[in-house]
Amino acid sequence: MLSTGLPQGAVPKLERPGPLRDRVYEALLELITTRALQPGQHLVESELAGHLGVSRQPVREALQRLNTEGWVDLRPAQGAFVHEPTEEEADQLLTVRTLLEAEAARLAAAHADSAGITALEQLCAEGEKAVAADDVDAAVALNARFHAKIMELAGNAVLAELAAQVDRRVRWYYTPVARQRGHQSWIEHRGMIVAINDRDEDRATQLMREHTEHTRASYHARQRS
């Protein structure tokens, strides 16, 4: 097995058009976010280039950009490694996420229309099916879409922009606990939909805060186990 250790079918196809370095960057970031490339894993330029069907140069450029953004650690004389987040890093990120998501839930309760509620209910149903099928990747993706929809219904462009900046890291931290959170996470989502539909801003805020805190607690518990 190659040291890069990518699961079968994990490597995304590079979309065209667009600068090759950007497409390689997006492909590697997706592999890191979904944990197809695990924290601490050694990233060998030549092997990644082979997987992606490109030369080593755009891979090298992508790794440098990922290093700048904190996704990859470049170690002298050792090479590139997927960053291993510390407890403090995770806690800071998930704390910010709680603040952003709670405000989004409040605003969604104030502004959501029937079409928005229907969209949330459909995403919730799909998420429950993914959990029942033990499809963790689908559950993680649908969880992200559910929260993004609430952010959209909030109608605050600045808040949405800030949330987008942390979205991928939230997915990165959520993936390891997605199976553990399982159906309970979607039960909590159902409660949020009710609060938003009832235009109960305080309840929606409280439920979202509790929901994101449960995810943070699950992440820390898993790291310590």
Backbone bond lengths (Angstrom), bond angles and torsions (degrees), N, CA, C in turn:
res aa  C-N    CA-C-N  psi(-1)  N-CA   C-N-CA  omega(-1)  CA-C   N-CA-C  phi
1 M - - - 1.469 - - 1.526 109.64 -
2 L 1.294 115.91 142.04 1.450 119.91 177.00 1.522 109.80 -65.49
3 S 1.324 115.47 147.71 1.458 118.77 -178.57 1.518 111.75 -64.45
4 T 1.324 116.71 -25.39 1.462 120.24 177.53 1.524 110.44 -63.57
5 G 1.333 117.01 -32.14 1.447 122.08 170.62 1.508 116.07 61.35
6 L 1.311 118.42 42.32 1.461 120.57 179.66 1.522 110.22 -80.43
7 P 1.342 117.49 134.54 1.463 120.03 177.08 1.524 110.76 -64.19
8 Q 1.330 115.43 153.79 1.453 120.04 177.27 1.529 109.89 -57.89
9 G 1.320 116.11 131.58 1.456 121.03 177.59 1.509 114.76 79.85
10 A 1.340 116.50 3.79 1.464 119.04 -176.41 1.512 112.85 -80.57
11 V 1.330 117.34 -25.17 1.456 120.29 -173.75 1.526 110.08 -77.41
12 P 1.330 117.51 119.40 1.466 119.82 179.82 1.522 111.22 -73.75
13 K 1.315 115.89 149.68 1.459 119.69 174.85 1.523 108.74 -74.97
14 L 1.321 116.25 138.94 1.450 119.70 179.83 1.518 109.61 -76.20
15 E 1.313 114.77 123.11 1.461 120.16 -178.49 1.526 110.41 -76.78
16 R 1.286 115.53 146.79 1.458 121.88 175.18 1.518 108.39 -118.74
17 P 1.315 120.84 150.93 1.460 126.87 -0.27 1.528 110.82 -88.84
18 G 1.329 116.17 -164.34 1.454 122.49 -179.30 1.503 110.28 123.16
19 P 1.339 117.50 153.42 1.459 120.43 179.32 1.528 110.60 -56.21
20 L 1.315 115.88 135.74 1.457 120.82 -176.02 1.527 111.50 -58.53
21 R 1.334 117.15 -40.98 1.464 118.90 -178.27 1.522 111.58 -61.56
22 D 1.353 116.36 -34.31 1.465 119.79 179.26 1.524 110.92 -70.96
23 R 1.320 116.09 -37.99 1.466 119.48 -179.61 1.529 110.65 -70.02
24 V 1.324 116.70 -36.99 1.465 120.48 176.41 1.527 109.81 -66.58
25 Y 1.320 116.12 -42.41 1.462 120.93 177.45 1.525 110.63 -57.46
26 E 1.329 117.47 -49.04 1.459 121.31 -178.80 1.524 111.23 -62.58
27 A 1.349 116.23 -39.52 1.464 119.88 179.91 1.523 110.84 -64.67
28 L 1.325 117.16 -45.15 1.462 120.40 -179.84 1.528 111.43 -67.43
29 L 1.323 116.19 -39.53 1.457 119.48 179.24 1.527 110.93 -63.14
30 E 1.321 116.47 -39.27 1.462 119.97 178.01 1.524 110.79 -64.48
31 L 1.337 117.06 -40.44 1.464 120.87 178.63 1.526 111.55 -65.09
32 I 1.329 116.60 -35.08 1.462 120.40 178.26 1.523 110.08 -73.38
33 T 1.335 116.25 -45.75 1.466 121.19 -177.46 1.522 111.45 -59.42
34 T 1.323 116.92 -41.50 1.468 121.35 -178.76 1.516 112.09 -83.87
35 R 1.340 116.77 -3.00 1.464 124.27 179.11 1.525 113.05 66.55
36 A 1.348 116.37 22.09 1.461 118.52 166.17 1.529 107.93 -63.18
37 L 1.334 115.82 -33.16 1.462 122.63 167.96 1.519 106.28 -104.33
38 Q 1.323 116.91 117.03 1.453 122.18 -171.01 1.524 112.74 -84.21
39 P 1.348 117.95 151.47 1.458 120.56 173.22 1.525 110.94 -53.28
40 G 1.333 115.41 133.26 1.456 120.76 -178.76 1.511 114.79 87.63
41 Q 1.342 117.74 -7.88 1.463 120.46 -176.94 1.521 111.60 -72.67
42 H 1.334 115.94 137.85 1.460 121.86 178.59 1.528 109.44 -73.64
43 L 1.325 116.13 130.99 1.461 121.74 -179.60 1.525 108.93 -108.12
44 V 1.304 116.12 110.73 1.463 121.72 -177.82 1.517 108.76 -97.22
45 E 1.323 116.47 119.46 1.465 121.50 -174.81 1.516 112.32 -52.72
46 S 1.333 116.99 -48.86 1.457 120.40 -175.04 1.524 111.60 -64.07
47 E 1.330 117.07 -36.68 1.462 119.83 -179.79 1.528 111.36 -72.98
48 L 1.316 116.18 -41.25 1.464 119.04 176.52 1.524 110.77 -62.78
49 A 1.315 116.16 -41.32 1.460 120.51 178.36 1.526 110.44 -60.06
50 G 1.329 115.93 -41.66 1.462 120.01 178.74 1.513 112.26 -64.78
51 H 1.329 117.11 -42.97 1.463 121.15 178.54 1.522 111.24 -61.04
52 L 1.333 116.09 -40.55 1.460 120.70 -174.90 1.527 113.31 -89.31
53 G 1.328 116.58 -10.00 1.465 120.23 179.04 1.510 113.70 71.93
54 V 1.339 115.62 37.54 1.463 120.71 -179.93 1.522 108.93 -132.31
55 S 1.329 116.17 174.87 1.463 120.18 175.18 1.527 109.58 -79.24
56 R 1.318 117.26 173.66 1.460 120.35 -178.11 1.528 112.91 -74.36
57 Q 1.335 117.60 -23.74 1.462 119.72 -174.62 1.531 113.07 -60.93
58 P 1.350 119.72 -51.25 1.470 118.11 179.32 1.531 112.28 -65.32
59 V 1.333 116.89 -28.34 1.468 119.89 176.28 1.526 109.21 -66.63
60 R 1.344 116.03 -44.46 1.464 120.50 179.32 1.535 110.41 -60.85
61 E 1.341 116.43 -43.21 1.461 120.11 179.72 1.529 111.06 -64.76
62 A 1.332 116.28 -39.97 1.459 120.55 179.62 1.526 110.80 -65.49
63 L 1.327 116.95 -40.91 1.464 120.61 179.88 1.529 110.97 -65.17
64 Q 1.311 116.29 -36.57 1.465 119.79 178.10 1.527 110.46 -65.75
65 R 1.324 116.42 -41.38 1.468 120.11 177.98 1.528 110.63 -66.03
66 L 1.328 116.78 -41.53 1.459 120.88 178.85 1.526 111.34 -65.49
67 N 1.319 116.23 -32.17 1.453 120.56 176.01 1.531 110.26 -66.58
68 T 1.327 115.97 -43.50 1.462 120.58 178.72 1.523 111.47 -60.45
69 E 1.326 116.54 -35.59 1.464 121.58 -177.06 1.529 113.11 -87.83
70 G 1.328 116.92 -3.02 1.458 120.24 175.98 1.509 116.46 89.07
71 W 1.329 117.46 10.29 1.467 120.75 178.51 1.528 111.89 -87.89
72 V 1.312 116.18 -25.46 1.467 122.06 -175.48 1.528 108.66 -131.49
73 D 1.328 116.12 144.38 1.466 121.75 174.38 1.528 108.52 -108.88
74 L 1.342 116.41 123.64 1.459 121.66 175.25 1.527 107.74 -97.58
75 R 1.341 116.06 117.17 1.458 121.19 -176.17 1.524 109.90 -110.22
76 P 1.327 117.67 126.74 1.461 121.21 -179.86 1.526 111.52 -53.71
77 A 1.338 114.74 132.08 1.470 122.98 177.07 1.531 114.02 66.06
78 Q 1.333 117.04 4.19 1.469 119.58 178.98 1.526 112.89 -120.04
79 G 1.333 116.58 -35.22 1.451 119.75 179.03 1.512 112.64 113.56
80 A 1.322 115.25 -157.14 1.464 121.94 -176.20 1.527 110.47 -102.84
81 F 1.334 115.18 142.76 1.465 121.75 178.89 1.523 108.55 -138.79
82 V 1.329 115.52 143.70 1.459 119.18 174.57 1.529 107.65 -63.18
83 H 1.319 115.77 133.21 1.465 120.90 -177.67 1.524 111.10 -61.97
84 E 1.309 116.69 140.08 1.457 122.60 174.13 1.525 108.40 -104.24
85 P 1.320 118.18 108.29 1.467 120.18 -175.78 1.520 111.79 -68.04
86 T 1.315 116.16 142.40 1.451 121.35 175.87 1.524 109.25 -83.54
87 E 1.325 115.86 165.56 1.461 120.45 176.56 1.524 110.56 -58.81
88 E 1.337 116.02 -40.18 1.468 120.32 -178.57 1.523 111.37 -65.41
89 E 1.340 117.12 -41.83 1.464 120.71 178.47 1.525 110.50 -60.02
90 A 1.337 115.25 -47.06 1.464 119.81 -179.27 1.515 110.84 -62.41
91 D 1.331 116.47 -42.83 1.450 120.46 -177.62 1.524 111.41 -64.24
92 Q 1.322 116.89 -42.12 1.460 120.76 179.43 1.528 111.26 -63.46
93 L 1.329 115.67 -45.25 1.460 119.97 -178.77 1.525 110.80 -64.49
94 L 1.318 116.96 -46.41 1.456 120.20 -176.98 1.529 111.86 -70.54
95 T 1.324 117.40 -26.81 1.471 120.66 173.98 1.529 110.37 -66.43
96 V 1.332 116.37 -44.86 1.466 121.04 177.25 1.523 110.21 -62.38
97 R 1.325 115.09 -40.79 1.462 118.93 179.59 1.529 110.36 -60.37
98 T 1.334 117.64 -41.55 1.462 121.02 179.31 1.529 111.20 -59.16
99 L 1.320 116.54 -44.30 1.467 120.57 -179.83 1.529 111.13 -61.75
100 L 1.327 116.38 -47.06 1.468 120.76 -177.79 1.521 111.67 -66.42
101 E 1.327 116.84 -44.69 1.462 120.71 -175.63 1.532 111.26 -70.41
102 A 1.325 116.96 -36.60 1.464 119.37 179.79 1.530 110.89 -64.45
103 E 1.322 116.17 -41.91 1.459 119.45 177.60 1.525 110.80 -67.25
104 A 1.328 117.27 -37.58 1.464 120.27 177.84 1.522 110.59 -62.60
105 A 1.325 117.35 -41.02 1.463 120.57 179.36 1.530 110.71 -64.05
106 R 1.322 116.58 -40.03 1.472 120.40 178.25 1.525 110.96 -61.30
107 L 1.327 115.08 -47.67 1.464 119.44 -178.83 1.529 111.65 -67.92
108 A 1.319 116.43 -35.81 1.465 119.67 177.81 1.524 110.02 -62.94
109 A 1.343 116.76 -39.69 1.467 119.86 177.89 1.526 111.23 -63.43
110 A 1.318 116.03 -29.17 1.464 119.73 -179.62 1.523 112.27 -80.61
111 H 1.346 117.14 -27.96 1.461 119.25 -168.95 1.530 116.37 -120.82
112 A 1.324 118.97 -16.98 1.467 120.26 -172.69 1.526 111.85 -62.14
113 D 1.336 114.78 141.25 1.465 120.14 175.34 1.530 109.20 -104.96
114 S 1.325 116.45 -178.47 1.465 120.89 -176.11 1.530 111.70 -63.26
115 A 1.333 116.40 -35.19 1.465 119.45 179.15 1.531 110.28 -65.07
116 G 1.319 116.27 -38.87 1.458 120.18 178.67 1.515 111.57 -65.88
117 I 1.324 117.28 -41.11 1.462 121.21 178.10 1.523 110.19 -63.03
118 T 1.327 116.06 -42.52 1.468 120.26 178.85 1.523 110.58 -60.97
119 A 1.323 117.11 -41.68 1.467 120.95 179.23 1.524 111.08 -62.50
120 L 1.330 116.80 -41.34 1.469 120.59 177.54 1.528 110.98 -63.77
121 E 1.324 116.56 -41.26 1.465 120.41 179.80 1.525 111.10 -64.81
122 Q 1.325 116.98 -38.16 1.468 120.26 178.88 1.525 111.24 -67.01
123 L 1.334 116.47 -42.43 1.462 120.30 177.94 1.529 110.54 -63.41
124 C 1.319 115.90 -38.50 1.457 120.73 179.72 1.530 110.41 -64.82
125 A 1.314 116.78 -42.99 1.467 120.77 178.94 1.529 110.61 -62.44
126 E 1.336 116.49 -42.10 1.464 120.28 178.71 1.530 110.64 -65.51
127 G 1.337 116.48 -39.04 1.451 120.29 178.78 1.521 111.79 -64.25
128 E 1.317 116.40 -40.93 1.466 120.59 178.60 1.525 110.55 -63.93
129 K 1.316 117.20 -38.17 1.470 120.51 177.14 1.531 110.82 -65.37
130 A 1.329 116.72 -39.93 1.465 120.70 179.20 1.525 110.98 -63.42
131 V 1.328 116.20 -41.21 1.465 120.30 177.92 1.528 110.30 -64.72
132 A 1.324 116.68 -43.82 1.465 120.94 179.99 1.527 111.57 -61.37
133 A 1.347 115.70 -33.19 1.464 120.95 179.63 1.527 112.07 -87.39
134 D 1.331 117.01 0.78 1.468 123.20 -177.16 1.526 111.04 56.38
135 D 1.332 115.70 37.62 1.466 121.84 177.65 1.528 107.64 -95.90
136 V 1.330 115.78 87.78 1.463 120.51 -173.80 1.517 111.77 -63.44
137 D 1.326 117.46 -42.35 1.465 120.19 -178.57 1.525 110.77 -60.08
138 A 1.332 116.60 -44.60 1.467 120.14 179.17 1.530 110.46 -66.11
139 A 1.332 116.84 -40.00 1.465 120.29 -179.83 1.523 111.08 -62.85
140 V 1.333 116.65 -41.15 1.465 120.89 178.86 1.523 110.47 -64.75
141 A 1.344 116.26 -45.03 1.464 120.56 -179.75 1.526 111.07 -63.47
142 L 1.326 116.67 -41.93 1.469 120.40 -179.51 1.523 111.22 -70.34
143 N 1.321 117.10 -34.21 1.460 120.00 174.90 1.531 110.23 -60.77
144 A 1.331 115.70 -43.96 1.466 119.91 178.53 1.530 110.73 -63.08
145 R 1.337 116.56 -41.03 1.468 120.36 -179.93 1.530 111.01 -66.21
146 F 1.329 116.68 -37.98 1.465 120.52 179.02 1.525 110.68 -62.20
147 H 1.318 116.18 -47.90 1.457 119.71 -179.69 1.530 111.46 -67.77
148 A 1.333 116.04 -35.14 1.462 119.49 177.52 1.525 110.79 -65.83
149 K 1.328 116.47 -35.43 1.468 119.97 179.06 1.523 110.47 -66.82
150 I 1.324 117.41 -40.84 1.457 119.47 176.46 1.524 110.08 -61.95
151 M 1.329 115.86 -40.74 1.457 120.38 178.13 1.530 110.03 -62.30
152 E 1.315 116.95 -39.79 1.474 120.82 178.02 1.522 110.62 -64.59
153 L 1.326 116.94 -42.86 1.466 121.00 -178.72 1.519 111.58 -67.87
154 A 1.340 116.64 -22.68 1.465 119.99 178.28 1.521 110.87 -63.38
155 G 1.337 116.54 -32.06 1.459 120.40 175.57 1.512 115.34 74.00
156 N 1.326 117.19 23.07 1.467 121.15 179.50 1.529 108.33 -115.65
157 A 1.316 116.73 107.77 1.468 121.24 -173.69 1.529 112.24 -65.34
158 V 1.321 116.77 -37.29 1.466 120.01 -180.00 1.522 110.19 -66.99
159 L 1.331 116.37 -43.89 1.461 120.69 178.12 1.528 110.34 -61.34
160 A 1.328 116.97 -41.96 1.461 121.29 179.72 1.522 111.11 -63.96
161 E 1.331 116.44 -38.86 1.464 120.07 179.28 1.529 110.91 -65.19
162 L 1.316 116.70 -42.15 1.459 120.40 177.82 1.525 111.00 -64.47
163 A 1.321 116.81 -41.54 1.464 121.00 179.71 1.522 111.14 -64.08
164 A 1.333 116.32 -37.90 1.467 120.28 179.78 1.525 111.40 -62.77
165 Q 1.323 116.86 -30.58 1.457 120.75 -179.13 1.530 111.87 -68.05
166 V 1.327 117.35 -26.99 1.466 119.72 -178.90 1.528 112.40 -106.85
167 D 1.330 117.39 -4.19 1.462 120.94 -173.52 1.519 112.87 -56.21
168 R 1.329 117.48 -46.55 1.461 118.83 -176.23 1.523 111.93 -68.36
169 R 1.313 116.33 -36.14 1.460 118.20 177.40 1.533 111.06 -69.29
170 V 1.322 116.74 -34.00 1.462 119.34 174.80 1.524 109.67 -61.47
171 R 1.322 117.47 -44.87 1.460 120.87 177.48 1.524 111.01 -60.16
172 W 1.330 116.29 -39.25 1.461 122.16 -179.42 1.528 110.76 -61.33
173 Y 1.337 115.55 -43.07 1.463 119.67 -179.79 1.528 111.81 -77.80
174 Y 1.316 117.42 -28.95 1.461 120.55 -176.49 1.522 112.14 -76.90
175 T 1.324 117.40 -34.66 1.461 121.27 -175.05 1.532 113.53 -51.40
176 P 1.343 119.88 -46.14 1.474 118.64 -177.79 1.526 114.41 -65.69
177 V 1.344 117.51 -21.93 1.468 119.49 -177.38 1.523 112.08 -108.74
178 A 1.320 117.59 5.41 1.468 120.63 -176.07 1.526 111.18 -60.53
179 R 1.331 116.92 -42.18 1.468 118.95 -179.51 1.531 110.37 -69.59
180 Q 1.321 116.24 -39.17 1.469 121.05 179.01 1.529 111.06 -63.79
181 R 1.341 116.16 -43.62 1.469 119.95 179.11 1.525 110.29 -67.92
182 G 1.349 114.89 -40.53 1.450 121.62 171.62 1.512 115.70 46.35
183 H 1.333 114.39 -135.66 1.456 120.62 -173.87 1.523 112.00 -66.32
184 Q 1.340 117.44 -28.53 1.460 120.38 -178.75 1.526 111.65 -58.49
185 S 1.337 115.54 -37.41 1.454 119.51 179.27 1.525 111.09 -59.67
186 W 1.330 115.96 -39.67 1.463 119.45 -177.63 1.524 111.88 -78.59
187 I 1.334 117.28 -25.98 1.460 120.07 171.00 1.529 108.91 -62.28
188 E 1.329 115.62 -42.72 1.466 120.34 177.78 1.522 111.00 -64.15
189 H 1.318 116.35 -37.74 1.464 120.22 176.44 1.523 110.57 -61.17
190 R 1.332 116.45 -42.31 1.470 120.54 179.35 1.531 110.43 -59.51
191 G 1.318 116.19 -41.47 1.458 119.83 178.69 1.513 111.86 -62.35
192 M 1.328 116.10 -38.75 1.466 120.25 178.81 1.526 111.15 -65.47
193 I 1.329 116.09 -38.71 1.463 119.59 179.10 1.528 110.13 -61.26
194 V 1.333 116.59 -42.99 1.464 120.79 179.10 1.528 110.43 -60.60
195 A 1.327 116.23 -46.04 1.472 120.18 -178.78 1.526 111.11 -63.88
196 I 1.328 116.69 -41.25 1.465 120.57 179.58 1.528 110.04 -66.92
197 N 1.320 116.73 -41.86 1.463 120.56 179.37 1.523 111.32 -64.94
198 D 1.339 116.34 -33.86 1.478 121.08 179.13 1.532 111.91 -80.45
199 R 1.316 116.65 -2.30 1.470 122.87 -177.17 1.539 111.60 58.55
200 D 1.324 114.15 33.78 1.460 120.52 179.14 1.532 108.07 -93.34
201 E 1.321 115.94 91.31 1.461 120.41 -173.96 1.529 112.16 -63.75
202 D 1.317 116.83 -42.64 1.466 119.91 -178.85 1.525 111.04 -64.04
203 R 1.325 116.74 -43.85 1.470 121.00 -179.66 1.525 110.96 -65.60
204 A 1.317 116.65 -42.93 1.472 120.37 179.45 1.523 110.47 -61.76
205 T 1.322 116.23 -41.84 1.464 120.57 178.61 1.519 110.82 -62.85
206 Q 1.321 116.26 -46.39 1.467 121.14 -178.34 1.531 111.17 -62.59
207 L 1.326 116.43 -46.14 1.462 120.39 -178.07 1.532 111.53 -64.52
208 M 1.334 116.79 -39.87 1.454 119.15 178.97 1.526 110.28 -67.17
209 R 1.321 117.04 -40.38 1.463 120.00 179.14 1.534 110.03 -62.14
210 E 1.319 116.94 -44.87 1.465 120.71 178.89 1.526 110.82 -63.97
211 H 1.316 116.13 -41.10 1.470 121.87 -179.50 1.531 111.32 -60.39
212 T 1.312 116.95 -48.91 1.462 119.93 -178.34 1.523 111.18 -70.22
213 E 1.328 117.20 -31.18 1.464 120.23 176.49 1.522 110.89 -67.96
214 H 1.326 117.69 -35.74 1.459 120.87 176.99 1.534 110.51 -62.04
215 T 1.337 116.00 -40.94 1.460 119.90 178.31 1.525 110.28 -64.78
216 R 1.305 116.97 -42.46 1.464 120.21 179.82 1.529 110.61 -63.05
217 A 1.332 116.53 -43.91 1.459 120.20 179.28 1.527 111.27 -62.95
218 S 1.325 116.42 -40.28 1.468 120.64 179.41 1.518 111.36 -64.36
219 Y 1.332 116.25 -39.54 1.460 120.19 179.24 1.523 110.54 -63.45
220 H 1.310 117.15 -48.16 1.465 120.47 -178.49 1.535 111.27 -65.17
221 A 1.346 116.27 -38.14 1.461 119.70 179.66 1.524 110.50 -64.39
222 R 1.324 116.43 -38.75 1.468 119.85 179.80 1.520 110.56 -67.61
223 Q 1.323 117.56 -40.46 1.456 121.02 -178.81 1.528 111.89 -64.72
224 R 1.321 116.57 -29.69 1.464 120.08 -176.58 1.514 112.92 -90.65
225 S 1.332 116.78 -11.89 1.468 120.20 -176.10 1.518 111.04 -79.70
